[in-house]
Amino acid sequence: MNNFLTDNPYWEAQTDSLSFMYSILMFIGVLAVIIASTVKLVIKKVPLKDFMNSIYIIIPTGVMGGSIFGKLGTGVPIYQIFYIWEPGMSIFGALVCGVTGGFAWLYSRRTVTKISMWVYADAMLPNVLLGQSIGRWGNLFNHEILGKDTDITKWQWLPDWVWQRFFYFYNPETGEAYTSIVYKQPLFLIESMLTLTSWVLITFVIANLGKWFSKKPWKVNPNKYPVKIALPFEDIITSETYVELKYKKLTNQNGVEVYKFSKQQAWLKAYFAYEAPVKEAELLQNKIDTHKGMWLMDVEKRKNIKFKLNNEIEKLKLRLKNNKISKEEYKLKVKELKKEAKTELKPIKASSFKNFMTLDSKELYKLNNPENYFVIHSGVLASCYVIIYSIIRIILDSFRTRYELAFKWHPALNYMSLTGILILGILLLVCAQFVAPKKWREEGWLYEKSY
């Protein structure tokens, strides 16, 4: 038993095949993310062209970022950090690089498509949990992401081919080969189950909290939303929606054709597909545009004053060069011109940040939600992903070896970064649900509904 791990040909053969299974499971995980995101975007009626183009950026940058971040600090030659087919991929690095690349592309397209980044984030980011739950099984075949020593009898309810791999060939912290089997906690398996559960929670529970806890449209106005009772079509109160609503046609006891709604269709009519009166929406958008225009006017004024100043200074330089004024006169006049320009600039507060922070869309929001339904706004689901996964990692990383942390050998830096990401997620959640909808949204953009 002393040389079982290093001399046994069966385990040597298993080691040679590990990278193949790792790559296959990574591919399946990525494919699952793409499929789930596509389904969500189709449901939201978001054109897929920009999303498909973003995949060509997200996948290469994510894979490369995962390889570089995962192999840095391992002692491998610098060129091997680009070997994406070898073990040592960091989900943290893949997420940071992939999300950054995708965000940059979709953000550059936002003014063309009029689709909010919140929409893309909600439709894509939570599905990473699904991909992670699949990809983590690659660590089983690589004998990676294991925890502290464990009594293997606690895990023998699992298939033999699973629990029999709960050990390292080499000590991750020292690199020394083990001479006997030491079974470890299957952190990869725990994380896989937690991420799958989290995906279900975000996709099917948190996303529907608004519908569950809000007042119900069919109770607010049964004649407008015929869910509980069927009505003749002429008795149904209509309203504008940007999608065609589907009615269920029935025949009542008197032989009269009547129509009913499903609850989903009722919510579409009440909020998600509700189209605000065009003229009122335009007036409110004009107020927002006017607010922005004031800042742009200030920017233009500043440019004109600076241009005028530079032009006058150039004229003085030319006069100085032609010996028409002395150096002392030149310095004095330049000083006077700058003082005059400073006086003109003082009352002009061309601050893009201040302009952004003082925007107000409350009236536009109310116009698009006249009956004041409680809804989960765009950006909440993506924020929940950041929060939940940060918590999972903070808990599970306490059982990892220092070598397998996101920041290898640096537990303090690792937990500081995870805590920072957790706080960021909470701030994003608060902003997405309570601040952004009533402050920065504009007419004509797609959020959780079309404005």
Summary of the structure (lengths in Angstrom):
residues: 451
radius of gyration: 30.3
end to end distance: 69.0
largest distance: 105.1
contacts: 1326
relative contact order: 0.10
helix: 65%
strand: 4%
